[in-house]
Amino acid sequence: MTGLANKRILLGISGGIAAYKSAYLARLLVKAGAEVRVVMTQGAKAFIQPLTFQALTGHPVHDTLLDEEAEAGMGHIELARWADEVIIAPATADLLARLAAGMADDLLTTLCLATEAPIHLAPAMNQRMWSHPATQSNLLRLQGFGYQVIPPGEGEQACGDLGQGRLPEPEDLFAYLEALTTKATPAKDQPARGLTLLLTAGPTREPLDPVRYLSNHSSGKMGFALAEAAAQLGARVILISGPVDLPTPEGVERINISSAQELLDECQKRLQETDIFIACAAVADYRAADQSEHKIKKTSANDELTLKLVKNPDILATVAASEPRPFCVGFAAETREVEEYARQKLIRKKLDAIVANDVSDSAIGFGSDDNQVTLLYRPIEKPLTDAPIERLPLDRASKKIISQQLLKEICNLYYSAQDAK
Ligand code: C5P
């Protein structure tokens, strides 16, 4: 049996020629035991009849927002709450634009705003519409909101053009959803398959007034490299990132945040679904006690300005003390006594493992492409005790290679910890 059995899948369909493929997707999902409800936009109904989906899923299609009868049955908020996963296939350029603008002008866009379920978008459109900067910038914005984008395929299009913009085949969309929901036995090359990893990356910005903030030099490179490696190793990856200038790695669900408090809020929303939490973000330790409503002015009378700062929440320690508690991994960037400080943090924050990183060497520190780290972890048979900490030094290598090595080790530790329970 696949992980899709009894899963509640909300299938959204917008108005593109590829809508016919979604009928087959609905069929595959129902065959796998999923409960499927279909929501169509008005445009979608011009391409395929709602009756087709009603026959395939055994439920009437939802297509109107302000309909008394539909609201009396399963209202839009109820439908938004009902879903375990939302997939929109095809997602047209128009739908992406409306979602990116946060509009709620029909049932499907309203549901996307109202649901807490993960939303997966399978865009499909003419190749020029796909590559248009407006579409690409809408996609980036949507990824920033946490939407997962399933890249369209390349090839011949219904309009005769050649290029990117084809809706993936229904079997591929089905396999994508199946992989999300199946906790499979890990294959050797995909040790993270079936796991959900939550990662934090980049700096935070702590506003002082409407134009200024406190921050740090974190580039986010290590966190993004880890997110990419985790996705390649088969994990579902949710990356919560501070402001950085890096593209979202393929297959990674990205959420943009700015302050430490926002980072904590976004992490907490996702704990229920997280197996492994890796805190790579350089969170500002302090924020302004009072954020000034207006720009702080310099005056000729004052040569000095005193800012009152208060401590930010420790996101990693908060997650490690929460219930449910994922397997928790931290990073310790230090300039001296690196391993000793890392060891202390592992114990103080009640972590399962910590990556000790010497940032005094500019070749392996902030912003560089290489790294050299040591993984410190608790002996699996004695978790969260005073038993001596184990250490695994990794040779200097690119952040990409280090990330792959680290993730394989972290997955092994995670599975050993699960077995020991
Ligand atoms: O305490 P320190 O900042 O040195 O700890 C580093 C580790 O803790 C990193 O994994 C970092 O992402 C995490 N951290 C956090 N929230 C904070 C401070 C650090 O999650 N407020």
Residues whose N, C-alpha, C, O or C-beta is under 5 A from the ligand:
A	BS01	C5P	A279 C280 A281 A282 V283 A284 N312 P313 D314 I315 L316 G330 F331 A332
